[in-house]
Amino acid sequence: MQQTFPISDQELEALSSNAINSVFNTMLDKTAVIKKVIKVDEQTCVEGIQLPVDASAPMIAGTVGFIGNLTGIMYIFMELPLAMEATCKLLDLDEDDIGAEDHELVNDAIGELTNMIVGTFKNDLSNKGFECRMTIPSILRGSNFSIEPAEVALRRIYKFDCGGRSFVIDVLMKEEN
Amino acid sequence: MRLKILTVDDSKTVRIIVKKSFKSFDCEIFEAQNGVEGLAMAAKTTPDIILLDITMPVMDGVEMLTKLKSDPSLKHIPVIMLTAEAGRENVMKIAKIGVRDYIVKPFKEEVLVDKVSRVVDLRPAGEAEPKQKKIDDPIDILIVEDKPAIIEQIKKGFAHTPWVINGVASTGEAIDFCQKKLPDCIIISLSLPDDAAITLFRIVRSNAKTKYVPLFGLSVKTASEEQARAQQAGFSTIIHKPIDFEELEAKIGKAVNLDTSGKYFVIDEDYMTVRLPKACNAAVVNEVSTYLKDKTSQAVDAGISKIIFDAQKVSALNMDVIKLLLHSMKTCRDLSLNYALAGNEVVREESKKFEESKDWKFCDTVESARASL
């Protein structure tokens, strides 16, 4: 099935990198580069794997799905310091203005960043002829996130470096008949 | 009146970014988290423009837009979609319902401001109800001219005024200047190389902060082609070289909306004097008439009951001036003000030629006019 999937590995990597950099450049004046790619399938990930970052660090995960010719979901896992930095830059605030306990504002900012990233990704898919609609972003907080196997045609995990800080995106896609 | 912008987005972050983008403009931002709240807020506030997301819970942007456009009292409100959804199908669907523009997230704040300013009049904060500057207040005039001698000439020509004349030689320097300080008026030489005058005109007009600054073109009278192009582009006025500074001063005063009443109305301790200039043409008469009611009322409020109409400098007494004086004298009578006329020999002689003014008594000097009251 994977051989017939209409998006190649290279295309997916380019789409993901473009989506991240388009949003990071425009909204945060930052760039990010892919440092590691993990190919996940049911054979290599029977029991799940840990995220390729410090598992114990508190993280924030944004999720947005897309439904259409191609259906999928994208997760963005970000360590809290980077999430805070991104929120400050987006809203033109100092960390003191936000406060460590203002989870709602940081959650909202990362949700919106995820929405923009998946939007850019999805719009590029549309340009390739795959029309999809997006779901509303949701946010999770926690640590020790792990990747569980799922029934999808294509799944890749990309670890990015952004000015010395790492974050991870997990892209899952399948083709709808 | 402040511009009202309604941002409808489930993301607080986007709503904060919208607020931040327009903080230097004279506008009020209203917020709604979804289509239902958006429609209610639109009905309550009647915003001048709506920035609308598509993907929202409760009621999405497409449904809200459809309902908005079917409501006779709200359908006129322009809508700009501000959304991460940019698929062709989506764009076509929304365009059919009626949106003015489409901004795809991620977006730069400048793009948002630029697109909104193309739909509504976006004014820098504090400009909506400006305190009108007076003719003797300092104003900043930017001259964009690659010939330093012309800049010097303009500085000398306005040396008698408190106006600050800033000269730059190129488009780039002019843009830098405008970023640091908003000039009250810009005069651009139409003979700048590489069509720079037209290019600069477009840059100034397309920037939300400078789009209302009056732009004058400066050209030699015979350069009809460059003048025609400038007029076609939309320059407010073309000034000819050699410059008639009296005319230019009047044109700047009008374009910048300066209160020029100080040129004509002087309030002393006990008197108000209305000084008519040498060239008392229709434009001057109109200007004086505009201020007359307010100034006489102001004089009465200040406890002044005597007015001198000083026509000693007037070079010729035409019907416009006579009408102005007739109107002024009637205003004085209505307000129970005492008045007297002062005029030179030409004015006195010419006044006898008109039925309306043949019986007027002019004093030789302002002092004698004062003494007569």
HADDOCK unambig.tbl for C-alpha pairs under 7 A between the chains (distance, minus, plus):
assign (segid A and resid 23 and name CA) (segid B and resid 106 and name CA) 5.51 0.50 0.50
assign (segid A and resid 26 and name CA) (segid B and resid 106 and name CA) 6.26 0.50 0.50
assign (segid A and resid 26 and name CA) (segid B and resid 107 and name CA) 6.34 0.50 0.50
assign (segid A and resid 26 and name CA) (segid B and resid 108 and name CA) 6.16 0.50 0.50
assign (segid A and resid 27 and name CA) (segid B and resid 106 and name CA) 6.52 0.50 0.50
assign (segid A and resid 27 and name CA) (segid B and resid 107 and name CA) 6.99 0.50 0.50
assign (segid A and resid 27 and name CA) (segid B and resid 108 and name CA) 6.90 0.50 0.50
assign (segid A and resid 91 and name CA) (segid B and resid 16 and name CA) 6.75 0.50 0.50
assign (segid A and resid 91 and name CA) (segid B and resid 17 and name CA) 6.21 0.50 0.50
assign (segid A and resid 108 and name CA) (segid B and resid 11 and name CA) 6.32 0.50 0.50
assign (segid A and resid 108 and name CA) (segid B and resid 12 and name CA) 6.48 0.50 0.50
assign (segid A and resid 108 and name CA) (segid B and resid 13 and name CA) 6.19 0.50 0.50
assign (segid A and resid 109 and name CA) (segid B and resid 13 and name CA) 5.34 0.50 0.50
assign (segid A and resid 112 and name CA) (segid B and resid 11 and name CA) 6.43 0.50 0.50
assign (segid A and resid 112 and name CA) (segid B and resid 13 and name CA) 6.86 0.50 0.50
assign (segid A and resid 115 and name CA) (segid B and resid 84 and name CA) 6.92 0.50 0.50
assign (segid A and resid 116 and name CA) (segid B and resid 84 and name CA) 5.56 0.50 0.50
assign (segid A and resid 116 and name CA) (segid B and resid 105 and name CA) 5.78 0.50 0.50
assign (segid A and resid 116 and name CA) (segid B and resid 106 and name CA) 5.84 0.50 0.50
assign (segid A and resid 119 and name CA) (segid B and resid 84 and name CA) 4.77 0.50 0.50
assign (segid A and resid 119 and name CA) (segid B and resid 85 and name CA) 5.89 0.50 0.50
assign (segid A and resid 120 and name CA) (segid B and resid 84 and name CA) 6.89 0.50 0.50
assign (segid A and resid 123 and name CA) (segid B and resid 85 and name CA) 6.97 0.50 0.50
assign (segid A and resid 123 and name CA) (segid B and resid 86 and name CA) 5.74 0.50 0.50
assign (segid A and resid 123 and name CA) (segid B and resid 87 and name CA) 5.54 0.50 0.50
assign (segid A and resid 126 and name CA) (segid B and resid 87 and name CA) 5.56 0.50 0.50
assign (segid A and resid 131 and name CA) (segid B and resid 87 and name CA) 6.69 0.50 0.50
assign (segid A and resid 136 and name CA) (segid B and resid 55 and name CA) 6.56 0.50 0.50
assign (segid A and resid 136 and name CA) (segid B and resid 56 and name CA) 6.73 0.50 0.50
